[in-house]
Amino acid sequence: ALAVSGAGTGWLGVIRGGVSVVLALGPVQWFLAGPLKKLSARRRVMPTLAALGITAVLLAVFGLLFASADAVFAAYLERVTTAPDWAESAPLRIFLFVLFAVLLAAVVLVALRPVNDPVGPQKKFRVSRSIWLVPLTAVNLLFASFVAVQITALFGGDAWVLRTAGLTYAEYARQGFFQLVVVSVFVLGIVAVAGGLLRAERRERWLLAGLLGMLCGLTMVVLVSALHRMNLYTDAYGLSRLRLSVQATVWWLGALFALVLLAGAVRFAGRGSGWLPRTVVLVTGLGLGAFAVVNPDLQVAYSQVEVRGVTQLDSDYLGDLGAEAVPALDRLPEPQRSCVLADVVEANGLDRPDPWNGWNLARLQARDLLAEHPVNESVECGPKPYRGSD
């Protein structure tokens, strides 16, 4: 949507360009109104519809009478009129076809008529220096204190955490992780408000930039602390989909702060920072692509098999993973291998081929591997040995 809209580089332009296809859904009906109006204006349409209706009624009446009169004719009629298996999903398929056809029409409309980059409000507010100097200084001192504690905990190790907080290293790693991520998001909001709305003179501008840059730098250290906490937790309990997702989110936030720091340095060096919005979109897209290439379910399976050990595996959780996890789960000893893989086969439809429009590389590779090492169906899978919590 952003590519076909032709939107500019500002934040408002990027946002409007991103939702341009959705905004274009309104004119789609106008776009289709002309051909439909021409079709309905023809005089032959109504007589044709009437003829088809009368024909359907007559065929239904006489067909039912003939079917009740002769069993052989009724069998042929049932065979002809019985819907095939794919017809059960026909309504959903038709709905999806119409939905994506309308979206495609909206994309065409946006491409034919690019979005004008809206001009956002350029007015900044002149306020007393103490209004932003005191809060930003206090917040920086608080962040510096927190970072100092985190560094102490990092070098103090397990014994220091246990003696000071009364927690195991794994409990300490899990505690407060999400709060640290929320803190970083709030800092982005503070930087956006202070940098976009406050007007300062030359000396004050450098002071404001220094405080905001220091806050961003300290926040990146907080993100490193959060990532370290999660790594400690995964070292003890292995990866899960949630843990891997939040790790990827922390890396993404770190990239955003690096871009904000770079944009601030470029801006206060006298150059524009209009490249930032589209670069954020680009980095986000590349991050999503990298997350897919990492193959999350496979990494989760490898981590669980290597870290937890056979006696503590959560077989229910592993059985819900995708076909990508089959190469790692194939390394499990029997009978646990067959029990877990049987659940994966059932959950991902690996016991039947994909339709022509549903081909998937991971499922193809999983089927090939299972063909070489089939699941032992004679194995009795009793209660799962361990049901872990995230």
LINKA-V917400 format. One record per residue. N is the residue number from 1. RES is the residue in one letter. SS is DSSP state (alpha for helix, beta for strand, coil for the rest). Layout:
<<N,RES,SS> <N,RES,SS>>
This chain:
<<1,A,coil> <2,L,alpha> <3,A,alpha> <4,V,alpha> <5,S,alpha> <6,G,coil> <7,A,coil> <8,G,coil> <9,T,coil> <10,G,coil> <11,W,alpha> <12,L,alpha> <13,G,alpha> <14,V,alpha> <15,I,alpha> <16,R,alpha> <17,G,alpha> <18,G,alpha> <19,V,coil> <20,S,alpha> <21,V,alpha> <22,V,alpha> <23,L,alpha> <24,A,coil> <25,L,alpha> <26,G,alpha> <27,P,alpha> <28,V,alpha> <29,Q,alpha> <30,W,alpha> <31,F,alpha> <32,L,alpha> <33,A,alpha> <34,G,alpha> <35,P,alpha> <36,L,alpha> <37,K,alpha> <38,K,alpha> <39,L,alpha> <40,S,alpha> <41,A,alpha> <42,R,coil> <43,R,coil> <44,R,alpha> <45,V,alpha> <46,M,alpha> <47,P,alpha> <48,T,alpha> <49,L,alpha> <50,A,alpha> <51,A,alpha> <52,L,alpha> <53,G,alpha> <54,I,alpha> <55,T,alpha> <56,A,alpha> <57,V,alpha> <58,L,alpha> <59,L,alpha> <60,A,alpha> <61,V,alpha> <62,F,alpha> <63,G,alpha> <64,L,alpha> <65,L,alpha> <66,F,alpha> <67,A,alpha> <68,S,alpha> <69,A,alpha> <70,D,coil> <71,A,alpha> <72,V,alpha> <73,F,alpha> <74,A,alpha> <75,A,alpha> <76,Y,alpha> <77,L,alpha> <78,E,alpha> <79,R,alpha> <80,V,alpha> <81,T,alpha> <82,T,coil> <83,A,coil> <84,P,coil> <85,D,alpha> <86,W,alpha> <87,A,alpha> <88,E,alpha> <89,S,alpha> <90,A,alpha> <91,P,alpha> <92,L,alpha> <93,R,alpha> <94,I,alpha> <95,F,alpha> <96,L,alpha> <97,F,alpha> <98,V,alpha> <99,L,alpha> <100,F,alpha> <101,A,alpha> <102,V,alpha> <103,L,alpha> <104,L,alpha> <105,A,alpha> <106,A,alpha> <107,V,alpha> <108,V,alpha> <109,L,alpha> <110,V,alpha> <111,A,alpha> <112,L,alpha> <113,R,coil> <114,P,coil> <115,V,coil> <116,N,coil> <117,D,coil> <118,P,coil> <119,V,coil> <120,G,coil> <121,P,coil> <122,Q,coil> <123,K,coil> <124,K,coil> <125,F,beta> <126,R,beta> <127,V,coil> <128,S,coil> <129,R,alpha> <130,S,alpha> <131,I,alpha> <132,W,alpha> <133,L,alpha> <134,V,alpha> <135,P,alpha> <136,L,alpha> <137,T,alpha> <138,A,alpha> <139,V,alpha> <140,N,alpha> <141,L,alpha> <142,L,alpha> <143,F,alpha> <144,A,alpha> <145,S,alpha> <146,F,alpha> <147,V,alpha> <148,A,alpha> <149,V,alpha> <150,Q,alpha> <151,I,alpha> <152,T,alpha> <153,A,alpha> <154,L,alpha> <155,F,alpha> <156,G,alpha> <157,G,alpha> <158,D,alpha> <159,A,alpha> <160,W,alpha> <161,V,alpha> <162,L,alpha> <163,R,alpha> <164,T,alpha> <165,A,alpha> <166,G,coil> <167,L,coil> <168,T,coil> <169,Y,alpha> <170,A,alpha> <171,E,alpha> <172,Y,alpha> <173,A,alpha> <174,R,alpha> <175,Q,coil> <176,G,coil> <177,F,alpha> <178,F,alpha> <179,Q,alpha> <180,L,alpha> <181,V,alpha> <182,V,alpha> <183,V,alpha> <184,S,alpha> <185,V,alpha> <186,F,alpha> <187,V,alpha> <188,L,alpha> <189,G,alpha> <190,I,alpha> <191,V,alpha> <192,A,alpha> <193,V,alpha> <194,A,alpha> <195,G,alpha> <196,G,alpha> <197,L,alpha> <198,L,beta> <199,R,beta> <200,A,coil> <201,E,coil> <202,R,alpha> <203,R,alpha> <204,E,alpha> <205,R,alpha> <206,W,alpha> <207,L,alpha> <208,L,alpha> <209,A,alpha> <210,G,alpha> <211,L,alpha> <212,L,alpha> <213,G,alpha> <214,M,alpha> <215,L,alpha> <216,C,alpha> <217,G,alpha> <218,L,alpha> <219,T,alpha> <220,M,alpha> <221,V,alpha> <222,V,alpha> <223,L,alpha> <224,V,alpha> <225,S,alpha> <226,A,alpha> <227,L,alpha> <228,H,alpha> <229,R,alpha> <230,M,alpha> <231,N,alpha> <232,L,alpha> <233,Y,alpha> <234,T,alpha> <235,D,alpha> <236,A,alpha> <237,Y,alpha> <238,G,coil> <239,L,coil> <240,S,coil> <241,R,alpha> <242,L,alpha> <243,R,alpha> <244,L,alpha> <245,S,alpha> <246,V,alpha> <247,Q,alpha> <248,A,alpha> <249,T,alpha> <250,V,alpha> <251,W,alpha> <252,W,alpha> <253,L,alpha> <254,G,alpha> <255,A,alpha> <256,L,alpha> <257,F,alpha> <258,A,alpha> <259,L,alpha> <260,V,alpha> <261,L,alpha> <262,L,alpha> <263,A,alpha> <264,G,alpha> <265,A,alpha> <266,V,alpha> <267,R,alpha> <268,F,alpha> <269,A,coil> <270,G,coil> <271,R,coil> <272,G,coil> <273,S,coil> <274,G,coil> <275,W,coil> <276,L,alpha> <277,P,alpha> <278,R,alpha> <279,T,alpha> <280,V,alpha> <281,V,alpha> <282,L,alpha> <283,V,alpha> <284,T,alpha> <285,G,alpha> <286,L,alpha> <287,G,alpha> <288,L,alpha> <289,G,alpha> <290,A,alpha> <291,F,alpha> <292,A,alpha> <293,V,alpha> <294,V,alpha> <295,N,coil> <296,P,alpha> <297,D,alpha> <298,L,alpha> <299,Q,alpha> <300,V,alpha> <301,A,alpha> <302,Y,alpha> <303,S,alpha> <304,Q,alpha> <305,V,alpha> <306,E,alpha> <307,V,alpha> <308,R,coil> <309,G,coil> <310,V,alpha> <311,T,alpha> <312,Q,alpha> <313,L,coil> <314,D,coil> <315,S,alpha> <316,D,alpha> <317,Y,alpha> <318,L,alpha> <319,G,alpha> <320,D,coil> <321,L,coil> <322,G,coil> <323,A,alpha> <324,E,alpha> <325,A,alpha> <326,V,alpha> <327,P,alpha> <328,A,alpha> <329,L,alpha> <330,D,coil> <331,R,coil> <332,L,coil> <333,P,coil> <334,E,coil> <335,P,coil> <336,Q,alpha> <337,R,alpha> <338,S,alpha> <339,C,alpha> <340,V,alpha> <341,L,alpha> <342,A,alpha> <343,D,alpha> <344,V,alpha> <345,V,alpha> <346,E,alpha> <347,A,alpha> <348,N,alpha> <349,G,coil> <350,L,coil> <351,D,coil> <352,R,coil> <353,P,coil> <354,D,coil> <355,P,coil> <356,W,coil> <357,N,coil> <358,G,coil> <359,W,coil> <360,N,coil> <361,L,alpha> <362,A,alpha> <363,R,alpha> <364,L,alpha> <365,Q,alpha> <366,A,alpha> <367,R,alpha> <368,D,alpha> <369,L,alpha> <370,L,alpha> <371,A,alpha> <372,E,alpha> <373,H,coil> <374,P,coil> <375,V,coil> <376,N,coil> <377,E,coil> <378,S,coil> <379,V,coil> <380,E,coil> <381,C,coil> <382,G,coil> <383,P,coil> <384,K,coil> <385,P,coil> <386,Y,coil> <387,R,coil> <388,G,coil> <389,S,coil> <390,D,coil>>
